[in-house]
Amino acid sequence: MSLRKQRPLLASLWMIGALVSISGMAIAGRELSSELNAFQISFTRSLFCLIALIIILSFIGFNKVKTAKPKLHLLRNTIHFGGQTGWLYGVAFLPLAEVFAIEFTAPIWTAILAVIFLKEPLTRYRTLGILLGFAGIMIILRPGIQIIQPAALVVLFATFCFASTYVFTRHMAATESPLTIIFYMNVVQLPIGLLASLPSWNYPTLESWPWILLIGLTGLGSHFCFAHAFRHADAAVVSPLDFMRLPLIALIGWAIYNESWDMMIFLGGIIIFSGNLINIFAEQKFAKK
């Protein structure tokens, strides 16, 4: 059990900030998709995040982001770029609730990858969580009952990329601070995004700049809020609040984009999230022993 003092109210407030940030990022990504492709949106997001981080570091010192693992940062964030652009592609073409529900499978992929690469044990609780995750994604995609949209497979691939980066983060956590990880994420992704954007470059119109600013700020804000939420409370307290992003984004999709409420997406999301919670509580149970 964690020896730190639990502050669930503060953790909840930070989680609200994270949920608002992620929802704002999805809206900005959807609005920008009419003018820019996913590579360009990712590039502009990294640009504004990096500018904001450089301003912060000019006050607190660039020694805060010294790294002992530059090669791992390069590999981690190249993979993360694939996840980020895939997620932005999905936001442009799928109902927002479906994107968020599929994204809940990230901890399932993380558990599988941690067993393979970090040699973590495959307990019965992890096995159950993985099985529930796959059951949930089958309910959301419904293969054989409806045509699986290519964008849904892209989001599933993006989620696998995110899970891979989580495994890297676990491995790097002993020497790399969250600020260092976020800083090099944008340093690495900026040139990759630029190179990927150049073949079909479009200059954003004046109307797009508020959305560009929003996606940059919310991208940075989501990482910042999540980090502080887990700083004030354990995953068992914070993670259940994360599920609220699904009904929240469904409400936003309905109110702004006239997207219908698909109960099968909610059912699949609940099943996937149940598997995640089983893993969290099981890990806490073993940590107490």
C-alpha positions as CSV (number, residue, x, y, z in Angstrom):
1,M,0.0,0.0,0.0
2,S,1.2,3.5,-0.8
3,L,2.8,5.3,2.2
4,R,1.9,8.7,0.9
5,K,-1.0,10.7,2.2
6,Q,-4.1,10.2,0.0
7,R,-5.9,13.4,-1.2
8,P,-8.8,12.1,-3.2
9,L,-10.5,15.5,-3.5
10,L,-7.4,17.1,-5.0
11,A,-6.9,14.0,-7.2
12,S,-10.5,14.4,-8.4
13,L,-10.1,18.0,-9.2
14,W,-7.0,17.3,-11.3
15,M,-8.9,14.5,-13.0
16,I,-11.6,16.9,-13.9
17,G,-8.9,19.1,-15.5
18,A,-7.6,16.1,-17.4
19,L,-11.0,15.1,-18.7
20,V,-11.7,18.6,-19.8
21,S,-8.3,18.8,-21.5
22,I,-8.8,15.5,-23.4
23,S,-12.3,16.5,-24.5
24,G,-11.0,19.9,-25.7
25,M,-8.2,18.1,-27.6
26,A,-10.8,15.9,-29.3
27,I,-13.0,18.9,-30.3
28,A,-10.0,20.8,-31.6
29,G,-8.7,17.8,-33.5
30,R,-12.2,17.3,-35.1
31,E,-12.4,21.0,-36.1
32,L,-8.9,21.1,-37.5
33,S,-9.5,17.9,-39.6
34,S,-11.5,19.9,-42.1
35,E,-8.3,21.8,-43.1
36,L,-5.3,19.8,-41.9
37,N,-4.4,16.1,-41.9
38,A,-3.4,14.2,-38.8
39,F,0.3,14.7,-39.4
40,Q,-0.1,18.5,-39.6
41,I,-2.3,18.6,-36.5
42,S,0.2,16.5,-34.6
43,F,3.0,18.9,-35.8
44,T,1.2,22.0,-34.7
45,R,0.3,20.4,-31.3
46,S,4.0,19.5,-30.7
47,L,5.1,23.0,-31.8
48,F,2.8,24.8,-29.3
49,C,3.6,22.3,-26.5
50,L,7.3,22.7,-27.0
51,I,7.1,26.5,-27.1
52,A,5.1,26.4,-23.8
53,L,7.6,24.0,-22.2
54,I,10.6,26.2,-23.3
55,I,9.0,29.2,-21.6
56,I,8.5,27.2,-18.4
57,L,12.0,25.8,-18.5
58,S,13.5,29.3,-19.0
59,F,12.2,30.1,-15.5
60,I,12.9,26.8,-13.7
61,G,16.0,25.7,-15.5
62,F,16.8,23.4,-18.4
63,N,18.7,21.1,-16.1
64,K,15.2,19.8,-15.1
65,V,15.0,17.9,-18.4
66,K,18.5,16.3,-18.4
67,T,18.2,12.8,-19.6
68,A,20.3,9.6,-19.3
69,K,18.4,7.7,-21.9
70,P,18.2,9.7,-25.2
71,K,17.9,6.6,-27.4
72,L,14.9,5.4,-25.4
73,H,13.3,8.8,-25.7
74,L,13.8,8.6,-29.5
75,L,12.2,5.2,-29.8
76,R,9.4,5.8,-27.3
77,N,8.3,9.0,-28.9
78,T,8.5,7.8,-32.5
79,I,6.0,5.1,-31.5
80,H,4.0,7.7,-29.6
81,F,3.8,9.8,-32.8
82,G,2.1,6.8,-34.5
83,G,-0.4,6.6,-31.7
84,Q,-1.1,10.4,-31.6
85,T,-1.6,10.7,-35.4
86,G,-3.8,7.5,-35.4
87,W,-5.9,9.0,-32.6
88,L,-6.3,12.3,-34.4
89,Y,-7.3,10.4,-37.6
90,G,-10.0,8.5,-35.6
91,V,-11.3,11.7,-34.1
92,A,-11.8,13.1,-37.6
93,F,-13.8,10.1,-38.9
94,L,-15.4,8.2,-36.0
95,P,-18.0,9.2,-33.4
96,L,-16.0,10.6,-30.5
97,A,-17.4,8.2,-28.0
98,E,-16.2,5.2,-30.1
99,V,-12.7,6.7,-30.2
100,F,-12.6,7.1,-26.4
101,A,-14.1,3.6,-25.8
102,I,-11.5,1.9,-28.0
103,E,-8.8,3.9,-26.2
104,F,-9.7,2.2,-22.9
105,T,-8.0,-0.9,-24.2
106,A,-4.6,0.7,-23.7
107,P,-4.1,-0.8,-20.2
108,I,-5.0,-4.3,-21.7
109,W,-2.2,-4.0,-24.3
110,T,0.1,-2.6,-21.7
111,A,-0.4,-5.7,-19.5
112,I,0.4,-8.0,-22.4
113,L,3.5,-6.0,-23.4
114,A,4.7,-5.8,-19.8
115,V,4.5,-9.6,-19.6
116,I,6.5,-10.0,-22.8
117,F,9.1,-7.3,-22.4
118,L,9.3,-6.5,-18.7
119,K,8.8,-10.2,-17.7
120,E,6.0,-9.2,-15.3
121,P,3.9,-12.2,-14.2
122,L,0.7,-13.1,-16.0
123,T,-1.6,-13.5,-13.1
124,R,-5.2,-14.8,-13.2
125,Y,-6.4,-11.3,-12.6
126,R,-4.4,-9.9,-15.6
127,T,-5.7,-12.8,-17.7
128,L,-9.2,-11.9,-16.8
129,G,-8.6,-8.2,-17.5
130,I,-7.2,-9.1,-20.9
131,L,-10.1,-11.4,-21.8
132,L,-12.6,-8.7,-20.7
133,G,-10.7,-6.1,-22.8
134,F,-11.0,-8.3,-25.9
135,A,-14.7,-9.0,-25.2
136,G,-15.4,-5.3,-24.9
137,I,-13.6,-4.4,-28.2
138,M,-15.6,-7.1,-30.0
139,I,-18.8,-5.6,-28.7
140,I,-17.7,-2.1,-29.9
141,L,-16.5,-3.3,-33.4
142,R,-19.1,-6.1,-33.8
143,P,-17.2,-8.0,-36.6
144,G,-19.6,-10.0,-38.8
145,I,-22.6,-8.0,-37.6
146,Q,-21.6,-4.6,-39.1
147,I,-18.8,-3.4,-41.3
148,I,-15.7,-2.5,-39.3
149,Q,-14.7,1.0,-40.3
150,P,-11.0,1.3,-41.2
151,A,-10.7,4.3,-38.9
152,A,-11.7,2.1,-35.9
153,L,-8.7,-0.2,-36.7
154,V,-6.5,2.8,-37.0
155,V,-7.6,3.9,-33.5
156,L,-7.0,0.3,-32.2
157,F,-3.5,0.5,-33.7
158,A,-3.0,3.9,-32.0
159,T,-4.0,2.5,-28.7
160,F,-1.5,-0.3,-29.1
161,C,1.2,2.4,-29.7
162,F,0.1,4.3,-26.6
163,A,0.4,1.1,-24.6
164,S,3.9,0.5,-25.9
165,T,4.9,4.0,-24.7
166,Y,3.5,3.2,-21.3
167,V,5.8,0.2,-21.1
168,F,8.7,2.5,-22.0
169,T,7.6,4.9,-19.4
170,R,7.6,2.2,-16.7
171,H,11.1,1.2,-17.7
172,M,12.3,4.8,-17.7
173,A,10.6,6.1,-14.6
174,A,13.5,5.5,-12.3
175,T,15.7,8.1,-14.0
176,E,13.3,10.2,-16.1
177,S,10.8,12.7,-14.5
178,P,7.4,13.3,-16.1
179,L,8.5,16.7,-17.2
180,T,11.5,15.2,-19.0
181,I,9.4,12.6,-20.7
182,I,6.9,15.2,-21.9
183,F,9.7,17.6,-23.1
184,Y,11.4,15.0,-25.2
185,M,8.1,13.7,-26.5
186,N,7.6,17.0,-28.2
187,V,11.3,17.4,-29.2
188,V,11.2,14.1,-31.0
189,Q,7.7,14.4,-32.5
190,L,8.2,17.9,-33.8
191,P,10.6,17.0,-36.7
192,I,8.8,13.8,-37.4
193,G,5.5,15.6,-37.7
194,L,7.1,18.3,-40.0
195,L,8.6,15.7,-42.4
196,A,5.3,13.8,-42.5
197,S,3.4,17.0,-43.2
198,L,5.5,18.4,-46.0
199,P,4.2,16.3,-48.9
200,S,0.6,17.6,-48.4
201,W,1.2,20.8,-46.5
202,N,-1.7,23.2,-46.1
203,Y,-1.4,26.6,-44.5
204,P,-4.1,26.9,-41.8
205,T,-6.6,29.7,-42.2
206,L,-7.0,32.5,-39.6
207,E,-10.1,30.7,-38.3
208,S,-8.0,27.6,-37.5
209,W,-5.5,29.3,-35.2
210,P,-7.7,29.3,-32.0
211,W,-8.2,25.5,-32.5
212,I,-4.4,25.1,-33.0
213,L,-3.8,27.0,-29.8
214,L,-6.4,24.9,-28.0
215,I,-5.0,21.5,-29.1
216,G,-1.5,22.6,-28.0
217,L,-2.6,23.8,-24.6
218,T,-5.0,20.9,-23.9
219,G,-2.3,18.4,-25.1
220,L,0.1,19.8,-22.5
221,G,-2.7,20.2,-19.9
222,S,-3.8,16.6,-20.1
223,H,-0.4,15.2,-19.3
224,F,0.1,17.8,-16.5
225,C,-3.3,17.0,-14.9
226,F,-3.0,13.3,-15.1
227,A,0.5,13.4,-13.5
228,H,-0.8,15.5,-10.6
229,A,-3.9,13.4,-10.1
230,F,-1.8,10.2,-9.6
231,R,0.5,12.2,-7.4
232,H,-2.3,12.9,-4.9
233,A,-4.0,9.4,-5.0
234,D,-3.4,5.9,-6.1
235,A,-4.7,4.4,-9.4
236,A,-7.6,2.7,-7.6
237,V,-8.9,6.2,-6.7
238,V,-8.1,8.0,-9.9
239,S,-8.9,5.5,-12.6
240,P,-12.6,5.1,-11.9
241,L,-12.9,8.8,-12.6
242,D,-11.3,8.4,-15.9
243,F,-14.3,6.4,-17.1
244,M,-16.3,9.6,-16.9
245,R,-14.6,10.8,-20.1
246,L,-16.8,8.3,-22.1
247,P,-20.3,9.8,-21.2
248,L,-18.7,13.3,-21.2
249,I,-17.4,12.9,-24.8
250,A,-20.7,11.2,-25.9
251,L,-22.6,14.2,-24.5
252,I,-20.3,16.6,-26.4
253,G,-20.6,14.6,-29.6
254,W,-24.4,14.7,-29.3
255,A,-24.6,18.4,-28.5
256,I,-22.0,19.7,-31.0
257,Y,-21.9,17.1,-33.8
258,N,-25.3,15.5,-33.5
259,E,-23.8,12.1,-32.9
260,S,-26.2,9.4,-31.6
261,W,-25.8,7.5,-28.4
262,D,-24.7,3.9,-29.2
263,M,-25.4,1.8,-26.2
264,M,-23.2,-1.0,-27.5
265,I,-20.2,1.4,-27.4
266,F,-21.1,2.1,-23.7
267,L,-21.5,-1.6,-22.9
268,G,-18.2,-2.4,-24.6
269,G,-16.5,0.5,-22.8
270,I,-17.9,-0.7,-19.4
271,I,-16.6,-4.2,-19.9
272,I,-13.1,-3.0,-21.0
273,F,-13.0,-0.6,-18.1
274,S,-14.1,-3.4,-15.7
275,G,-11.1,-5.4,-16.8
276,N,-8.8,-2.4,-16.1
277,L,-10.2,-2.0,-12.6
278,I,-9.7,-5.7,-11.8
279,N,-6.0,-5.3,-12.7
280,I,-5.7,-2.2,-10.6
281,F,-7.3,-3.6,-7.5
282,A,-5.5,-6.9,-7.9
283,E,-2.1,-5.1,-8.0
284,Q,-3.0,-3.1,-4.9
285,K,-4.0,-6.2,-3.1
286,F,-0.6,-7.9,-3.9
287,A,1.2,-4.7,-3.0
288,K,-0.2,-4.8,0.6
289,K,1.2,-8.3,1.2
